[in-house]
Amino acid sequence: MPLRLFTTAVAAGLMLAGCAGLSSTPPHEPAPPPPRVETSAACGAERVQDRVGREYSEALGESIQRESRAASLRVIRPGQAVTLDYRSDRINVRLDEDDVITEIGCG
């Protein structure tokens, strides 16, 4: 009986050691985040910051898009629902209640 108990204990110890060896492998490293592009440079927002504080009009919006060289323009009014997708080539023009431009940025 003592030999059988000893053999069982050794076998159990070897099995546990094998399991411990599996768990001691280093975890996979997460992929590094994509490089961050300067927000105002990606859509050309830095070129049109002089428009902040002016009253928005369709003609002004067209000139903002043209001069910034952004692929698209999105005008955001207070309380307006917008999608949360980020597009570095889209220029966002935020307006206040009086249609005055408060912010111009990419997204």
Secondary structure, DSSP 8 states (H G I E B T S, - for coil): -HHHHHHHHHHHHHHHHHHHHHHTS-------------HHHHTTGGGGGGGTTSB--HHHHHHHHHHHT-SEEEEE-TT--------TTEEEEEE-TTSBEEEEEE-
